[in-house]
Amino acid sequence: MASPELGRHDGVALANPPSENVTARPSAGPQPAYWLPVATIWWRELVHFYRQRSRMAGALGTPLLFWLMIGAGFGDSFHTAGAGGAGTAGYLEYFFPGTVLLIVLFTSIFSTMSVIEDRHEGFLLSVLVAPIPRSALVLGKVLGGSTLSLVQGLIFVALAPLVGLRFGLAGAIEITFVLFLISFALTALGFYFAWRIDSVQGYHGVMNLVLLPMWLLSGALFPLSSAHTWIGWVMRANPLTYGLAALRSAFYGAPMPGMPATAVSIAVMGLFGVLCLLAGLQLVSKPSASAA
């Protein structure tokens, strides 16, 4: 006669254990702490990026050439009012915050490109089947890219005294905070597109179609007050316009004329970053979401 099926629970043999115990939870060990995988993915993003010297050079070198060539090209033919309406600023000085924003944008693009590479290498698939929340993957990737963008931007901020921009400790803290908000929002937006796109070439095409126009119409190249009527409305609807306005105010320690108020700018940029993160979380959390 066949013997009854035996199961074991807390060291005690059970005859004919309930069927749900057979197909229930996987017998993996205890779930890891939420922030451990977030920190691990964050650190991996930093190491992965800084091992690729060409991306570092591209993220810093291209905006630097833009700043020098475009700024020197306009020279003394462009002047705009300074902070609080006092004094005037030449184009190299005016274009400096926009160049910092461009560095942050380029670094965000290059860092979120790793999502596509990780998919092709099988890393994303291994993370998705691991016993960690999918939100830890999103947050780790976004925080890693945000940190990289912030560091790259701060490196260029150190050149501010060369164009006459000087600020104290409070100004440096405000610049860092605003740069992190911008970095976080752009990285979260880049992650959203990178998750949906399967090729690096397609990703570059979308970024050129979305992020670069956002930068061009943020007030980086020309002030909002001098824009044509319809361009002005587009600039007002552009979240990066508010990020750049907050960054200029942080550099000068006072609101810039014709730009949105600092508090409004920070609120808009923060809200935009949260919405981009939520969109990425919702996309990755779909049951059909796959890294294959």
BELQUI-V34856 format. One record per residue. N is the residue number from 0. RES is the residue in one small letter. PHI is phi in whole degrees, 0 to 359 (none if undefined). PSI is psi in degrees with one decimal (* if undefined). NEAR is the number of other C-alpha atoms within 10 Angstrom. Layout:
BEGIN
((N RES PHI PSI NEAR) (N RES PHI PSI NEAR))
END
This chain:
BEGIN
((0 m none 136.7 3) (1 a 294 140.1 4) (2 s 282 148.8 6) (3 p 293 151.7 10) (4 e 295 141.8 10) (5 l 244 136.6 11) (6 g 238 173.6 15) (7 r 222 131.0 10) (8 h 221 117.9 9) (9 d 55 39.3 6) (10 g 81 2.0 7) (11 v 249 129.4 9) (12 a 288 136.3 12) (13 l 241 134.4 14) (14 a 271 134.8 12) (15 n 48 64.0 10) (16 p 298 153.2 15) (17 p 303 144.4 10) (18 s 297 -29.2 8) (19 e 294 -23.5 8) (20 n 288 -22.4 10) (21 v 282 -38.1 10) (22 t 254 13.1 8) (23 a 280 -142.7 8) (24 r 302 144.5 8) (25 p 294 148.4 8) (26 s 275 42.5 6) (27 a 283 166.5 8) (28 g 289 -170.2 7) (29 p 296 145.0 7) (30 q 298 134.9 10) (31 p 291 157.0 11) (32 a 300 146.3 9) (33 y 299 -41.8 12) (34 w 281 -14.7 13) (35 l 294 -50.6 13) (36 p 294 -33.3 18) (37 v 299 -47.8 23) (38 a 294 -36.1 18) (39 t 294 -45.6 15) (40 i 293 -38.8 22) (41 w 301 -47.0 24) (42 w 293 -38.8 16) (43 r 299 -38.9 14) (44 e 298 -41.8 22) (45 l 296 -47.7 18) (46 v 296 -43.7 12) (47 h 298 -41.2 11) (48 f 289 -46.8 19) (49 y 284 -9.1 12) (50 r 279 -15.1 10) (51 q 257 89.6 10) (52 r 298 -31.6 10) (53 s 296 -37.0 11) (54 r 291 -37.7 16) (55 m 298 -44.7 18) (56 a 296 -40.9 10) (57 g 293 -39.6 15) (58 a 291 -31.9 24) (59 l 261 -40.9 21) (60 g 291 -44.6 14) (61 t 298 -49.9 14) (62 p 298 -34.0 22) (63 l 296 -42.7 18) (64 l 295 -40.8 12) (65 f 304 -48.5 14) (66 w 298 -46.6 22) (67 l 291 -46.1 14) (68 m 286 -46.9 13) (69 i 290 -43.3 15) (70 g 297 -43.9 20) (71 a 290 -30.4 14) (72 g 294 -41.8 13) (73 f 286 -35.5 13) (74 g 52 -126.8 13) (75 d 269 7.2 12) (76 s 278 -6.6 9) (77 f 233 129.2 15) (78 h 219 141.9 16) (79 t 225 158.6 17) (80 a 294 144.3 15) (81 g 279 -172.2 18) (82 a 299 136.8 18) (83 g 70 10.1 14) (84 g 82 3.9 13) (85 a 265 131.7 11) (86 g 72 179.4 10) (87 t 230 159.4 14) (88 a 235 135.4 18) (89 g 287 175.8 19) (90 y 288 -36.9 23) (91 l 302 -39.9 24) (92 e 289 -42.0 21) (93 y 296 -40.1 24) (94 f 282 -12.8 21) (95 f 299 -51.7 26) (96 p 300 -35.1 26) (97 g 295 -33.1 24) (98 t 290 -39.4 26) (99 v 301 -43.1 27) (100 l 297 -37.9 25) (101 l 294 -37.9 25) (102 i 297 -44.9 27) (103 v 299 -41.2 30) (104 l 295 -47.1 27) (105 f 298 -42.7 24) (106 t 294 -37.5 30) (107 s 297 -40.9 30) (108 i 297 -49.0 25) (109 f 294 -36.7 20) (110 s 287 -40.4 27) (111 t 284 -13.3 27) (112 m 299 -22.8 22) (113 s 295 -21.0 19) (114 v 299 -43.6 24) (115 i 292 -42.8 21) (116 e 296 -41.9 16) (117 d 296 -33.4 14) (118 r 295 -44.9 18) (119 h 292 -31.2 15) (120 e 275 -6.8 12) (121 g 89 0.1 12) (122 f 293 -42.3 14) (123 l 298 -39.4 19) (124 l 298 -41.0 15) (125 s 293 -32.3 12) (126 v 287 -39.6 17) (127 l 293 -30.4 16) (128 v 270 -4.6 10) (129 a 286 155.8 12) (130 p 281 56.5 13) (131 i 229 153.3 18) (132 p 296 144.5 17) (133 r 295 -27.4 17) (134 s 296 -27.1 18) (135 a 294 -37.0 21) (136 l 297 -48.1 22) (137 v 298 -48.9 24) (138 l 295 -40.2 21) (139 g 296 -43.6 22) (140 k 296 -45.7 27) (141 v 291 -42.2 31) (142 l 294 -36.9 24) (143 g 297 -48.3 28) (144 g 296 -36.9 32) (145 s 295 -41.0 29) (146 t 296 -43.7 22) (147 l 299 -45.6 26) (148 s 297 -41.3 30) (149 l 297 -46.3 25) (150 v 297 -45.1 18) (151 q 298 -41.2 19) (152 g 294 -40.7 27) (153 l 293 -31.0 18) (154 i 300 -43.1 12) (155 f 286 -30.5 17) (156 v 300 -29.0 19) (157 a 298 -17.7 11) (158 l 273 0.6 13) (159 a 304 -40.3 16) (160 p 301 -21.9 11) (161 l 294 -24.1 10) (162 v 250 13.5 14) (163 g 89 10.3 11) (164 l 267 114.2 14) (165 r 233 140.1 15) (166 f 211 155.8 16) (167 g 268 -163.0 10) (168 l 297 -42.9 8) (169 a 298 -40.3 11) (170 g 294 -39.7 16) (171 a 296 -40.0 16) (172 i 295 -42.3 13) (173 e 294 -40.8 18) (174 i 299 -44.2 23) (175 t 298 -42.9 19) (176 f 296 -46.0 17) (177 v 295 -42.1 25) (178 l 298 -36.9 27) (179 f 294 -41.8 22) (180 l 302 -46.0 23) (181 i 295 -44.5 31) (182 s 299 -44.0 30) (183 f 298 -45.3 29) (184 a 295 -45.6 28) (185 l 292 -37.5 30) (186 t 292 -41.3 33) (187 a 297 -39.3 31) (188 l 293 -42.3 25) (189 g 297 -38.8 28) (190 f 298 -42.3 29) (191 y 301 -47.0 24) (192 f 290 -39.5 20) (193 a 296 -33.4 25) (194 w 291 -31.4 20) (195 r 274 -17.8 17) (196 i 252 140.5 17) (197 d 259 -9.6 17) (198 s 233 147.7 15) (199 v 295 -37.7 15) (200 q 296 -44.3 10) (201 g 296 -36.7 13) (202 y 296 -44.7 21) (203 h 299 -39.4 17) (204 g 298 -44.0 11) (205 v 293 -40.7 16) (206 m 296 -39.2 20) (207 n 294 -28.8 13) (208 l 276 -25.0 11) (209 v 251 -59.4 12) (210 l 286 -42.4 20) (211 l 296 -43.9 15) (212 p 299 -35.1 12) (213 m 299 -39.9 21) (214 w 291 -44.4 22) (215 l 300 -34.7 16) (216 l 257 29.9 24) (217 s 260 -5.2 27) (218 g 95 9.5 27) (219 a 288 -37.3 23) (220 l 263 -31.5 18) (221 f 211 149.5 17) (222 p 288 153.9 18) (223 l 299 -36.0 22) (224 s 294 -24.1 12) (225 s 260 2.2 11) (226 a 283 153.9 15) (227 h 298 157.9 10) (228 t 307 -52.7 11) (229 w 288 -32.7 9) (230 i 294 -37.6 13) (231 g 299 -39.7 18) (232 w 293 -38.7 12) (233 v 297 -41.9 15) (234 m 296 -37.4 22) (235 r 292 -27.0 18) (236 a 273 -5.4 14) (237 n 273 120.2 19) (238 p 299 -31.7 22) (239 l 292 -22.9 27) (240 t 301 -40.3 27) (241 y 285 -35.8 28) (242 g 296 -43.2 28) (243 l 291 -35.6 28) (244 a 298 -42.3 27) (245 a 294 -36.7 30) (246 l 292 -41.9 27) (247 r 297 -42.8 23) (248 s 298 -36.4 25) (249 a 292 -36.8 25) (250 f 294 -42.0 22) (251 y 266 -13.7 16) (252 g 75 14.0 18) (253 a 201 154.3 16) (254 p 296 145.4 22) (255 m 273 141.6 21) (256 p 296 138.7 19) (257 g 78 5.1 14) (258 m 248 157.7 20) (259 p 300 153.3 20) (260 a 299 151.8 16) (261 t 299 -46.0 21) (262 a 298 -41.9 11) (263 v 295 -41.7 14) (264 s 298 -44.3 23) (265 i 294 -40.9 22) (266 a 296 -43.6 15) (267 v 295 -44.0 18) (268 m 294 -40.3 25) (269 g 296 -42.8 20) (270 l 296 -40.5 15) (271 f 298 -41.4 22) (272 g 296 -41.7 22) (273 v 295 -42.3 17) (274 l 296 -40.4 15) (275 c 295 -40.7 20) (276 l 296 -45.0 24) (277 l 298 -37.1 16) (278 a 296 -41.3 16) (279 g 294 -42.0 24) (280 l 297 -42.3 20) (281 q 294 -37.5 14) (282 l 292 -44.9 17) (283 v 287 -28.8 21) (284 s 279 -7.1 15) (285 k 298 139.0 10) (286 p 303 -29.4 7) (287 s 275 -6.0 8) (288 a 297 130.5 13) (289 s 222 149.2 15) (290 a 261 2.4 20) (291 a 285 * 11))
END
